[in-house]
Amino acid sequence: MITDQLNECFQTNTVPEWMTTGKTSLIVKDREMGSEATNFRPITCLPKVWKLFTSIIAEEHLAAPREEEIVTR
């Protein structure tokens, strides 16, 4: 299950490679410029599990200062 995998990441402080490996595609900036190398920008799509994992970390990180402010008031 996903929760088991995320809990293992938190407990071991490691992340499996499959979670951080994405697929990179080149996106055209301006179609009129054609196929010049400078006319493309890369975009990497990562697994949704990685996005879920990082959003949990971000939420916990942002929540900590708020809790401290409440305690110090």
C-alpha positions in Angstrom: 0.0 0.0 0.0 1.0 3.6 -0.5 0.9 4.4 3.2 3.3 1.5 3.9 5.8 2.9 1.4 5.5 6.4 2.7 5.9 5.3 6.3 9.0 3.3 5.3 10.5 6.4 3.7 9.9 8.4 6.9 11.3 5.7 9.1 14.4 4.9 7.1 15.0 8.5 5.9 15.4 7.1 2.4 13.4 7.3 -0.8 13.3 4.5 -3.4 14.8 5.4 -6.8 11.5 4.7 -8.6 9.8 7.5 -6.6 12.3 10.2 -7.9 12.7 9.0 -11.4 10.7 10.9 -14.0 10.1 11.2 -17.7 11.6 14.3 -19.3 10.0 15.7 -22.4 10.9 18.8 -24.5 8.2 21.4 -24.9 8.3 23.9 -27.8 8.5 27.6 -26.6 7.5 29.3 -29.9 6.3 27.3 -32.8 7.3 30.0 -35.3 11.0 29.6 -34.3 11.0 26.0 -35.5 13.3 23.3 -34.2 16.2 25.5 -32.9 17.7 24.0 -29.8 17.1 27.1 -27.8 13.4 26.9 -28.6 12.7 24.0 -26.3 12.4 23.7 -22.6 12.5 20.5 -20.6 9.7 19.4 -18.3 10.0 16.3 -16.1 6.9 14.4 -14.9 7.4 12.6 -11.6 5.3 9.9 -10.0 2.2 11.1 -8.1 3.5 9.2 -5.0 6.6 11.5 -5.0 4.3 14.6 -5.1 2.2 13.2 -2.3 5.3 12.5 -0.2 6.8 16.0 -0.7 3.5 17.7 0.0 3.3 15.9 3.3 6.8 17.0 4.2 6.1 20.6 3.2 2.9 20.6 5.2 4.7 19.4 8.3 7.5 21.8 7.8 5.1 24.8 7.4 2.9 23.7 10.3 5.8 23.6 12.8 6.4 27.4 13.0 2.6 28.0 13.3 2.5 25.6 16.3 5.5 27.4 17.9 3.7 30.8 17.4 0.7 29.5 19.2 2.7 28.2 22.1 4.7 31.4 22.6 1.6 33.7 22.7 
